[in-house]
Amino acid sequence: MKRVFTQAGNTMGIVKIDETLHEDVRKASAVMCRSINAQAEFWMKIGRLAESNPTLSFNEIVQRELASAAESAGDRRAAA
């Protein structure tokens, strides 16, 4: 059993995951140039969004997240 540290805001938690899944996260993180924790967080976020939006494809979920991030960045620039 491996532990992956996740961070949300200022709170950090520990998630226990299977060794095989940890190895998959490690491999994917190397390919995607992310830390192991960032890769695990990405998979968790996409999985949560996929469960909440079962009719959306992976690409549609990513497009919505990119649009939301761009909107948030615009809001922060306007507030500055």
N, C-alpha and C positions, 0 to 999 in steps of 0.2 A: 504494500500500500504506500503510495507516494502522497505528498502534500503539495498543493499548489496554493500560493498566497495570492489572494485577490484584494483589490483595493477599490473602494467606492467612496469618493470624497476623502474624508480623513479617517475612515474606518477601514481596518484591514482584518481579513478573516482567513481561516485555513480551511481548505476543502480537501478531503481525502479522496483520492481516485485510484483506480486499479493501475498496476504497474504497466500493463499493456497500453492502456489509454495514455498514461504519462509518456511512454515512449513515442506514441503517435503524435502527441502534442510537441514533444521535443523535435521530432523530424519535421513537422509542419512549421514550427517556429524558425528553424534554420532556413527552410525554403522561402518563407515569407518575410525574412529579416525582422522578426519580432522576438521579443523575449519569450521564454516559456510561459510566464504569467500572462503576458499580453495576448499570446495565442489562445490560451485557455479562456481568458476573459472574452475574446472575440467569439470563440465557439459558443460560450454560454449565452452571450448576448444574441447572436444570430439564432440559436436554438430557441431561446425565449420568444423572440420575435416571430419565428416560424410557427411555434405552437399557438401564439396569439393571432396569427394571420395565416391560417392553413391554406388559403387559396393563392397566396403569393409565392412566386418562385424565389430562389436564392437571389437572382439578379434583381428582381423587383424590390426585395428587402434592402439590398445594398444601395440601389438607386434612391429609395426613400430616405435611408440614413444619410447618404451624401447630400441630398437636398435639404434635409433638416439641419445638418452641420453647416451648410453654406448659409442658411437662413439665420442660424444662431450667430455665426461669425459676423454677418451683416448687422444684426441687432447690437452686438458688442461694439462694432465700429461706430454705429450711429449714436450710441450712448456715451462714447468717449469724447 
